[in-house]
């Protein structure tokens, strides 16, 4: 999907005679999902009786002004004087409201129109040595420190990459979109480029694709194939359809293999752009966000089974 470059720093010049690293090779067929997530995304929260900022919401005085009740300054005075309520509670200046809120002016219920707003989505090339958390007791560098500010909201990480892993990390302003991107029932795949110490025996490769027990449940690679390398370092490309904590590393450890480097190169339909350098971000344009939301409109189901949005896959 097209994503115009937008980064906080100028990318370095690329050498024309430099060989392409196996870590840059695209994995199998685009359309799958990741591995080292860990936790479900928190849903966006707002004040009581106030729509979350990441939904189709707007400031109360703007909505009233657009509906012709007066100028914004005049309406701010009305709000401060207690003439406006939201969901039967006194309103406050700057309060955000959405389609589900009941707004009354001088006690009379008013109908307001809201324009649907798309959530924002960022692609970030996470380098090793950054943590995917805002609160770290060890005070390590955080991925959130390099992201642009969000007015009236915050960035939510789509899954996780551990401190020593790198690659594609997605962020959004929508809690609902974040949960859809991580929920198993949507069947999104994650692709990784993995560097291991030594070669992977055929028997171990067969175990990893057939399924092994990690203690917290079975796990297997949907795809696994060699991607080159020499000497002690060998590259493999792997695909998963879930995102448990450190899953890729734990799977290789389970068959006696040490992972020396791990890089996510694809999350669902989103591929890490070749020109996006480590520590840089790029925001998806509206058409790309719409396409992503269309992919997530309906969860995938097994052949012959009816869709049941209340029951998630495990």
C-alpha positions as CSV (number, residue, x, y, z in Angstrom):
1,X,0.0,0.0,0.0
2,X,1.4,3.4,-0.9
3,X,2.9,5.4,2.0
4,X,4.6,8.8,1.4
5,X,7.9,9.2,3.2
6,X,7.7,11.3,6.3
7,X,10.6,11.1,8.8
8,X,12.3,13.3,11.3
9,X,15.7,12.9,9.8
10,X,17.3,12.9,6.4
11,X,18.1,9.3,5.3
12,X,21.8,8.5,4.6
13,X,23.1,8.0,1.1
14,X,23.0,4.4,0.0
15,X,26.0,2.8,-1.6
16,X,25.3,1.5,-5.1
17,X,27.7,-1.5,-4.8
18,X,26.5,-2.8,-1.5
19,X,25.0,-6.3,-1.5
20,X,21.4,-6.8,-0.4
21,X,21.2,-8.3,3.1
22,X,19.0,-11.4,3.6
23,X,17.2,-9.4,6.3
24,X,15.8,-7.1,3.5
25,X,14.3,-9.9,1.5
26,X,10.5,-9.9,1.4
27,X,8.9,-13.0,2.8
28,X,6.5,-15.3,1.1
29,X,3.1,-14.0,0.0
30,X,2.1,-10.6,1.4
31,X,-0.9,-10.8,3.7
32,X,0.3,-12.4,7.0
33,X,1.1,-11.3,10.5
34,X,3.8,-11.0,13.4
35,X,5.2,-12.7,16.4
36,X,6.5,-10.8,19.4
37,X,3.5,-8.7,20.5
38,X,2.6,-9.6,24.0
39,X,-0.5,-7.7,25.1
40,X,-3.8,-6.5,23.7
41,X,-4.1,-2.8,23.0
42,X,-5.9,-0.6,25.5
43,X,-9.0,0.9,24.2
44,X,-9.0,4.7,23.9
45,X,-10.6,6.4,27.0
46,X,-12.2,9.7,27.4
47,X,-13.9,11.6,30.2
48,X,-17.2,10.4,31.5
49,X,-19.8,11.2,29.0
50,X,-17.2,12.2,26.4
51,X,-16.3,10.5,23.2
52,X,-12.7,9.2,22.8
53,X,-10.6,11.5,20.7
54,X,-9.7,8.8,18.2
55,X,-13.3,8.3,17.1
56,X,-15.6,10.5,15.0
57,X,-15.6,13.2,17.7
58,X,-15.3,17.0,17.7
59,X,-15.2,19.8,20.3
60,X,-18.6,20.7,21.7
61,X,-18.4,24.4,20.8
62,X,-17.4,23.6,17.2
63,X,-20.3,21.2,16.7
64,X,-22.8,23.7,18.1
65,X,-21.3,26.5,15.9
66,X,-21.4,24.3,12.8
67,X,-25.1,23.6,13.6
68,X,-25.8,27.4,13.6
69,X,-26.3,28.0,17.4
70,X,-23.8,30.9,17.4
71,X,-20.1,31.8,17.2
72,X,-17.6,29.6,19.0
73,X,-16.8,32.4,21.5
74,X,-20.5,32.9,22.3
75,X,-21.0,29.2,22.7
76,X,-18.1,28.9,25.0
77,X,-19.8,31.5,27.2
78,X,-23.0,29.5,27.1
79,X,-21.1,26.4,28.2
80,X,-19.3,28.2,31.0
81,X,-22.7,29.6,32.2
82,X,-24.1,26.0,32.4
83,X,-26.6,26.4,29.5
84,X,-25.2,23.3,27.8
85,X,-25.2,19.7,29.0
86,X,-23.8,16.4,27.6
87,X,-25.5,13.2,28.6
88,X,-27.4,15.1,31.4
89,X,-24.1,16.3,32.9
90,X,-22.9,20.0,32.8
91,X,-20.6,20.5,29.8
92,X,-17.2,22.1,29.9
93,X,-15.3,24.2,27.3
94,X,-13.2,22.0,25.1
95,X,-15.2,18.8,25.8
96,X,-15.3,16.4,22.9
97,X,-18.5,14.8,21.8
98,X,-19.5,12.0,19.4
99,X,-22.6,10.7,17.6
100,X,-23.7,8.8,20.7
101,X,-23.7,11.8,23.1
102,X,-27.0,13.6,24.0
103,X,-26.4,17.4,23.9
104,X,-29.0,19.8,25.3
105,X,-29.0,23.6,25.0
106,X,-31.1,25.4,27.6
107,X,-32.7,22.0,28.4
108,X,-33.7,21.2,24.8
109,X,-32.2,18.2,23.0
110,X,-30.3,19.2,19.9
111,X,-29.2,17.1,16.9
112,X,-25.7,17.6,15.7
113,X,-23.9,16.2,12.6
114,X,-20.5,14.5,12.8
115,X,-18.1,13.8,9.9
116,X,-16.5,10.4,10.2
117,X,-12.8,10.7,10.7
118,X,-10.2,8.1,9.8
119,X,-7.8,7.0,12.5
120,X,-4.1,7.8,12.0
121,X,-1.7,5.0,11.3
122,X,2.1,5.2,11.5
123,X,4.9,2.8,10.3
124,X,8.0,2.9,12.5
125,X,11.3,1.2,11.8
126,X,12.3,0.2,15.3
127,X,16.0,-0.2,15.9
128,X,17.4,-2.6,18.6
129,X,17.8,-0.9,21.9
130,X,14.4,0.7,22.2
131,X,11.5,-0.5,24.4
132,X,7.9,-0.5,23.4
133,X,6.6,1.2,26.5
134,X,6.0,4.6,28.0
135,X,6.9,3.6,31.5
136,X,10.2,1.7,32.0
137,X,11.8,1.5,35.5
138,X,15.2,1.1,33.8
139,X,14.7,4.4,31.8
140,X,15.7,2.8,28.5
141,X,15.0,4.7,25.3
142,X,11.3,4.4,24.2
143,X,9.9,4.1,20.7
144,X,7.3,6.7,21.7
145,X,10.0,9.4,22.1
146,X,10.5,9.6,18.3
147,X,6.8,9.7,17.3
148,X,5.0,12.9,16.3
149,X,2.5,14.4,18.8
150,X,-1.2,13.6,18.6
151,X,-3.7,16.4,19.4
152,X,-6.4,15.1,21.7
153,X,-5.2,11.5,21.7
154,X,-2.2,9.2,21.9
155,X,-0.4,6.6,19.8
156,X,-1.2,3.0,20.5
157,X,1.4,0.3,19.6
158,X,0.1,-2.6,17.5
159,X,1.7,-5.5,19.3
160,X,5.3,-5.3,20.5
161,X,8.9,-6.0,19.5
162,X,11.3,-6.8,22.4
163,X,14.3,-4.6,23.3
164,X,16.7,-6.6,21.2
165,X,14.5,-6.9,18.1
166,X,14.0,-4.5,15.3
167,X,11.8,-3.9,12.2
168,X,8.3,-2.9,11.4
169,X,6.2,-1.5,14.3
170,X,2.7,-0.1,13.7
171,X,1.0,2.6,15.7
172,X,-2.6,4.0,15.5
173,X,-4.8,6.5,17.3
174,X,-7.7,4.1,17.3
175,X,-8.0,1.5,20.1
176,X,-10.6,-0.4,18.0
177,X,-8.3,-0.6,15.0
178,X,-5.4,-1.7,17.2
179,X,-7.4,-4.5,18.7
180,X,-8.6,-5.7,15.2
181,X,-5.0,-5.7,14.0
182,X,-3.9,-7.9,16.9
183,X,-7.0,-10.1,17.3
184,X,-6.4,-13.8,16.3
185,X,-9.8,-14.1,14.5
186,X,-8.6,-11.7,11.7
187,X,-5.8,-14.2,10.8
188,X,-3.2,-11.5,10.0
189,X,0.3,-12.9,9.5
190,X,3.6,-11.5,10.7
191,X,6.8,-12.1,8.7
192,X,10.3,-12.1,10.2
193,X,13.8,-12.3,9.0
194,X,15.8,-14.4,11.5
195,X,19.5,-14.8,11.9
196,X,20.6,-17.9,13.8
197,X,24.0,-19.3,14.9
198,X,24.8,-22.3,12.7
199,X,22.5,-24.2,10.4
200,X,19.0,-25.4,11.1
201,X,18.7,-29.2,10.9
202,X,15.9,-30.6,8.8
203,X,14.4,-32.4,11.8
204,X,14.3,-29.1,13.7
205,X,12.7,-27.2,10.8
206,X,10.1,-29.9,10.5
207,X,9.3,-29.5,14.2
208,X,8.9,-25.8,13.9
209,X,6.4,-26.0,11.0
210,X,4.5,-29.0,12.4
211,X,4.1,-27.4,15.9
212,X,5.9,-27.5,19.2
213,X,4.7,-26.9,22.8
214,X,6.0,-23.7,24.4
215,X,4.5,-24.2,27.8
216,X,1.8,-21.6,27.2
217,X,0.3,-23.5,24.2
218,X,1.4,-25.0,20.9
219,X,3.1,-22.8,18.2
220,X,4.2,-23.3,14.7
221,X,5.5,-21.4,11.7
222,X,3.1,-21.1,8.8
223,X,6.2,-20.8,6.5
224,X,9.9,-21.2,7.1
225,X,12.6,-21.1,4.4
226,X,16.3,-20.4,4.2
227,X,17.4,-17.0,3.1
228,X,21.2,-17.3,2.7
229,X,24.1,-16.5,4.9
230,X,27.7,-17.8,5.4
231,X,29.8,-19.3,8.2
232,X,28.2,-19.2,11.6
233,X,25.4,-16.8,10.6
234,X,22.4,-18.2,8.7
235,X,19.3,-16.3,7.7
236,X,15.7,-17.7,7.7
237,X,12.4,-16.2,6.9
238,X,9.5,-17.2,9.0
239,X,5.7,-16.5,9.2
240,X,3.4,-16.6,12.2
241,X,-0.3,-15.9,12.6
242,X,-0.2,-14.8,16.2
243,X,1.8,-12.6,18.5
244,X,2.7,-14.2,21.9
245,X,5.6,-12.8,23.9
246,X,9.0,-13.5,22.3
247,X,7.5,-16.3,20.3
248,X,10.0,-16.5,17.5
249,X,13.0,-16.7,19.8
250,X,11.3,-19.2,22.1
251,X,10.4,-21.5,19.2
252,X,14.0,-21.6,18.0
253,X,15.3,-22.1,21.5
254,X,12.9,-25.0,21.9
255,X,14.8,-26.9,19.2
256,X,18.2,-25.9,20.5
257,X,18.9,-22.9,18.2
258,X,20.1,-19.5,19.2
259,X,18.6,-16.4,17.5
260,X,21.3,-13.7,17.1
261,X,19.1,-11.1,15.3
262,X,15.3,-10.8,14.6
263,X,13.6,-8.3,12.3
264,X,9.9,-8.0,11.5
265,X,9.4,-7.1,7.9
266,X,5.7,-7.4,7.4
267,X,2.5,-7.1,9.5
268,X,-0.6,-8.2,7.8
269,X,-0.9,-6.2,4.5
270,X,1.7,-3.7,5.6
271,X,5.3,-4.3,4.5
272,X,8.4,-2.5,5.9
273,X,9.3,0.1,3.2
274,X,12.9,-0.4,1.9
275,X,13.6,3.3,2.2
276,X,12.4,3.6,5.8
277,X,15.6,3.8,7.9
278,X,16.0,2.7,11.5
279,X,14.5,5.2,13.9
280,X,12.3,6.8,11.2
281,X,8.5,6.8,10.9
282,X,6.1,7.2,8.0
283,X,2.3,7.9,8.2
284,X,-0.2,6.2,6.0
285,X,-2.3,8.4,3.8
286,X,-6.1,8.2,3.9
287,X,-6.5,5.8,1.0
288,X,-4.1,3.4,2.5
289,X,-5.8,3.6,5.9
290,X,-9.2,3.0,4.2
291,X,-7.8,-0.1,2.5
292,X,-6.4,-1.4,5.8
293,X,-9.8,-0.9,7.5
294,X,-11.5,-2.7,4.6
295,X,-9.2,-5.7,5.1
296,X,-10.2,-5.8,8.7
297,X,-13.9,-5.3,8.1
298,X,-14.8,-9.0,8.6
299,X,-12.8,-11.6,10.5
300,X,-11.6,-14.6,8.6
301,X,-13.5,-17.9,9.2
302,X,-12.7,-21.5,8.5
303,X,-14.4,-23.0,5.4
304,X,-17.9,-24.1,6.1
305,X,-18.2,-22.2,9.3
306,X,-20.6,-19.3,9.9
307,X,-19.1,-16.0,11.1
308,X,-19.5,-15.5,14.8
309,X,-18.1,-12.1,15.9
310,X,-18.7,-13.0,19.6
311,X,-16.3,-16.0,19.5
312,X,-12.6,-15.4,19.0
313,X,-10.2,-17.9,17.6
314,X,-7.5,-19.4,19.9
